[in-house]
Amino acid sequence: MQHTRIALITGANQGVGFQVAKELAKDGVTVLVGSRNIERGVAAATAIGPGAHAVQLDVTDPASIAAAAQHISAEYGRLDLLVNNAAISRSERNDVALEDYTSAYAASKVSLDEVRRVWETNVFGVLAVYQAMLPLLRLSTDARIVNVSSGVASLTLNADPAFPYRKLYNPAYAGSKSAMNIIALSMLIEHEHDGIKVNLVSPEFTSTALNNYQGTSTLEEGSREVVRVARFGPNDPSGTFTRWENESIPW
Ligand SMILES: NC(=O)c1ccc[n+]([C@@H]2O[C@H](COP(=O)([O-])OP(=O)(O)OC[C@H]3O[C@@H](n4cnc5c(N)ncnc54)[C@H](OP(=O)(O)O)[C@@H]3O)[C@@H](O)[C@H]2O)c1
């Protein structure tokens, strides 16, 4: 018997998460639109249409995460796909010139409080949501966790003096995405033999709130690889870290 796939996407009220939610819902997936602001989540789910349902989920709030897991358990009984997408680039306004950002976020200058705030969402939030949702993923016969990482997270690329974007590497956003890869690698190793698949994926440089709409790809183009991997079925691979189109990113 065929059953409808149930997917939770964190931070799906806008940006890449919203685009992935929209495309999965079009495929007939039941999409749970995670949103820290429930009104914005409801607006996004309404805009997507049938199959999309808002779930209040702040990845930095243990009570919110527990309530979301409880709600999904009661309403849907399991989870087939978790897309860890929610992230912030900085905790303050991000309408600053790139050079100013690069200078202010250098390892010698960025405040520890700011690094902690960014890691709270991008790293510890991912781990907390994973731990809360794992019992529901274990009830699926085809469970997958897609972690939305970034090309800027690659330690291998950034260690190469020829890598053109390495001056953007810093302990806050880029470093947090490297740390997210640690969490994803830990998940991958943990699930090597139990059938739960784990992937990492990077959008293109996409025009979203995260980069003050400075990204050069549209939401549709920029989200393509995330959508492609989120659509993976039981015979598709685990352990990939890719950007469009299926181009591997070195960890
Ligand atoms: N855009 C790019 O060029 C690019 C490139 C590489 C990787 N990425 C990755 O792609 C993913 C999506 O980013 P985006 O570009 O689509 O950015 P975005 O438009 O700013 O979306 C980020 C989403 O995360 C949510 N969020 C932030 N903090 C949260 C929290 N504590 N709890 C729950 N949700 C929270 C935001 O909610 P609010 O609406 O309430 O703020 C928003 O829905 C991120 O993981 C990012 O690192 C993006």
The ligand as an SDF file (V2000), in Angstrom:
LIG
                    3D

 48 52  0  0  0  0  0  0  0  0999 V2000
   20.7080   31.8570    0.7570 N   0  0  0  0  0  0  0  0  0  0  0  0
   21.8820   31.3290    0.4470 C   0  0  0  0  0  0  0  0  0  0  0  0
   22.6060   31.8130   -0.4400 O   0  0  0  0  0  0  0  0  0  0  0  0
   22.3740   30.1100    1.1640 C   0  0  0  0  0  0  0  0  0  0  0  0
   23.5800   29.5260    0.7450 C   0  0  0  0  0  0  0  0  0  0  0  0
   24.0500   28.4010    1.4070 C   0  0  0  0  0  0  0  0  0  0  0  0
   23.3070   27.8550    2.4420 C   0  0  0  0  0  0  0  0  0  0  0  0
   22.1280   28.4330    2.8390 N   0  0  0  0  0  0  0  0  0  0  0  0
   21.3720   27.7770    3.9080 C   0  0  0  0  0  0  0  0  0  0  0  0
   20.0320   27.6260    3.4810 O   0  0  0  0  0  0  0  0  0  0  0  0
   19.1670   27.5580    4.6340 C   0  0  0  0  0  0  0  0  0  0  0  0
   17.9790   28.4750    4.4480 C   0  0  0  0  0  0  0  0  0  0  0  0
   18.4350   29.8120    4.4300 O   0  0  0  0  0  0  0  0  0  0  0  0
   17.7330   30.9190    3.5480 P   0  0  0  0  0  0  0  0  0  0  0  0
   18.7650   31.4740    2.6600 O   0  0  0  0  0  0  0  0  0  0  0  0
   16.4620   30.4280    2.9910 O   0  0  0  0  0  0  0  0  0  0  0  0
   17.4720   32.0440    4.6820 O   0  0  0  0  0  0  0  0  0  0  0  0
   16.1340   32.7650    5.1910 P   0  0  0  0  0  0  0  0  0  0  0  0
   15.2740   33.1600    4.0590 O   0  0  0  0  0  0  0  0  0  0  0  0
   16.6150   33.7930    6.1470 O   0  0  0  0  0  0  0  0  0  0  0  0
   15.3920   31.5900    5.9610 O   0  0  0  0  0  0  0  0  0  0  0  0
   15.8480   31.1170    7.1890 C   0  0  0  0  0  0  0  0  0  0  0  0
   14.6830   30.4750    7.9020 C   0  0  0  0  0  0  0  0  0  0  0  0
   15.1490   30.0080    9.1700 O   0  0  0  0  0  0  0  0  0  0  0  0
   14.2410   30.4670   10.1510 C   0  0  0  0  0  0  0  0  0  0  0  0
   14.8220   30.5440   11.4870 N   0  0  0  0  0  0  0  0  0  0  0  0
   15.8130   31.3520   11.9430 C   0  0  0  0  0  0  0  0  0  0  0  0
   15.9990   31.1430   13.2510 N   0  0  0  0  0  0  0  0  0  0  0  0
   15.1190   30.1790   13.6320 C   0  0  0  0  0  0  0  0  0  0  0  0
   14.8140   29.5280   14.8490 C   0  0  0  0  0  0  0  0  0  0  0  0
   15.4520   29.8350   15.9870 N   0  0  0  0  0  0  0  0  0  0  0  0
   13.8620   28.5680   14.8570 N   0  0  0  0  0  0  0  0  0  0  0  0
   13.2010   28.2530   13.7240 C   0  0  0  0  0  0  0  0  0  0  0  0
   13.4040   28.8500   12.5490 N   0  0  0  0  0  0  0  0  0  0  0  0
   14.3630   29.8010   12.5110 C   0  0  0  0  0  0  0  0  0  0  0  0
   13.7760   31.8210    9.6550 C   0  0  0  0  0  0  0  0  0  0  0  0
   12.6180   32.2190   10.3420 O   0  0  0  0  0  0  0  0  0  0  0  0
   12.1510   33.7870   10.3960 P   0  0  0  0  0  0  0  0  0  0  0  0
   11.4380   34.0260    9.1010 O   0  0  0  0  0  0  0  0  0  0  0  0
   11.2740   33.8260   11.5890 O   0  0  0  0  0  0  0  0  0  0  0  0
   13.3980   34.6110   10.5340 O   0  0  0  0  0  0  0  0  0  0  0  0
   13.5440   31.4810    8.1910 C   0  0  0  0  0  0  0  0  0  0  0  0
   12.3110   30.8220    8.0350 O   0  0  0  0  0  0  0  0  0  0  0  0
   20.0640   27.9070    5.8300 C   0  0  0  0  0  0  0  0  0  0  0  0
   20.4390   26.7210    6.4780 O   0  0  0  0  0  0  0  0  0  0  0  0
   21.2680   28.5670    5.2060 C   0  0  0  0  0  0  0  0  0  0  0  0
   22.4330   28.4230    5.9930 O   0  0  0  0  0  0  0  0  0  0  0  0
   21.6590   29.5350    2.2140 C   0  0  0  0  0  0  0  0  0  0  0  0
  1  2  1  0
  2  3  2  0
  2  4  1  0
  4  5  1  0
  4 48  2  0
  5  6  2  0
  6  7  1  0
  7  8  2  0
  8  9  1  0
  8 48  1  0
  9 10  1  0
  9 46  1  0
 10 11  1  0
 11 12  1  0
 11 44  1  0
 12 13  1  0
 13 14  1  0
 14 15  2  0
 14 16  1  0
 14 17  1  0
 17 18  1  0
 18 19  2  0
 18 20  1  0
 18 21  1  0
 21 22  1  0
 22 23  1  0
 23 24  1  0
 23 42  1  0
 24 25  1  0
 25 26  1  0
 25 36  1  0
 26 27  1  0
 26 35  1  0
 27 28  2  0
 28 29  1  0
 29 30  1  0
 29 35  2  0
 30 31  1  0
 30 32  2  0
 32 33  1  0
 33 34  2  0
 34 35  1  0
 36 37  1  0
 36 42  1  0
 37 38  1  0
 38 39  2  0
 38 40  1  0
 38 41  1  0
 42 43  1  0
 44 45  1  0
 44 46  1  0
 46 47  1  0
M  CHG  2   8   1  16  -1
M  END
$$$$
